[in-house]
């Protein structure tokens, strides 16, 4: 991974235990990005979802997409990063499937609009050709300074 991709990934406010983007595979700063998350099977939340048949929760697919969209938005060279950027709205989310331990979730996010402290994005999560999630989200934050 090159330095600019690593720097963009490091902009996530989440700690390592709640980060659902392992690696950025592409970044067009402020416009779009792609990344992956590998479901290891050792994540704490998988113990109860579901015992004996662990599945990556659909709501965490939305969170993974929001984290990738946040990286894309915060990397815009023409717009200063927003402080405390958070997921604030989900629209048109469709969960078509989920991932199991050992599978690699591919994420793609595109910024579709910005207004003040709001960032609109759309994206997908997939495993190969199998789409797991499609959604439109809104992120909001506070202007620095």
N, C-alpha and C positions, 0 to 999 in steps of 0.2 A: 504494500500500500504506500502510495507516495505521501509526502508531508502535508500537502494541501487536503487530501482526503482524511488523513488522521486528525488534522486540526479541526476540520468540520465535524467529525465524529465526537471529538472531545468537547464540543459546544453543548452537548446534551446535558441537561441539569441532573439527570438521573444517576444514582449510584450504580455500581456494577451489578448489584443484585436485582435491579429493576431496569435493566437495559436490554432492549429487544432488537438491537441492531448490532451485530458482531463486527461486520466489515462493510464499508462502503465500496461498491463496485463501480460506481459512476457518479459524477457530480457536475452539473452545469449550474454554477453558483447562482442562487436566487431563483432558479427556474425549475430544475428537476434533478432527481437523483435516484439511485438504485442501491440496494444493500441486501444483505442476507442475515438470517438468524438461524442457527442450528439448534434444533431441539435435542438437548443432550439426554434427557430422561432423568437427570439428577436434580432438576429444579424442584424446590420445596412444594410449589403449588400443584405439581403433578401427582403427589402422593394421594391427594383427595379428589383428583379429577382425571380419571376415575380409578379407584383401587383395582389393580390387576389389568386394566386396559387404559393406560394414561393417554390423554388427548390434550393438545395445546388449546386452551380456552379461546373461543372466538373473540371475546372482549379484549384479550391480549393481542390478537391480530390487529384490532383497531388501534391499540396503544402502540404497537410496533410501527404501524403506518404513521401515526401522529409523531413519533420520535423521528422517523426519517424525514417527514415534512418539516419538522422543526430544524433539523440539520440544514436542509435545503434553504429554508427561509433565513436562518441566521448567517448563512454564508454569502448573502447578497453583497457584492462589493460596493453597491451604490446606496444601500439602506443600512443604517446602524442596527446592530442586534437589539432585540427587545429583551428587557429584563423580565425574569419570571415567566417565560413563555410556557403556556399550558393549553391543553386540549379543552375547548369550551363548548363545542357543538359537533354533533354527528348527524349527517343527513344521508338518506338513501343507502344506508349500509345493508349489504346483502352478504350473509355468511353462507357459502356454498359447501364448506368442508373444513377440515382441521388437519393438523399435523400430528404425527406420532414421534416418539423418540427415535433419533437417528436421521430424521428428515430435515432438509434444508429449505427454509421458507425464503423465497425471493420476494423482495419488496420493491415497488416502484411508486414514486410520488412526484406530483407536478403541482407547482404553485399556480393556481388559477386566478388569483386576485389578491390585492392588498388594499386596505383602507385604514389609515391611522395605525392603531395598535392591533388590528385584526389581520389575520392571514388565512386565506381560503386555499384549500388544497384538495386534490383528488388523487386516488391511487388504488393499487391492487396489491394483494398478497397471493402468491402462487407457489406451487411445487411443480416445476416443469410446465407442462401445458394445462395443468389442473388448477383452475382459479379457486382460491379459498375465500377471498374477500374482495369486494369492491365497495368503496365508500367515498363520500365527500366529507371533509372535516373543516372546522374552524379552530384556529389557535389564536390566543390573545396574550398580550404581554404589556409591559410598561416601557415607555420611552426612557432611555438612559438620560440622566442629568436633569 
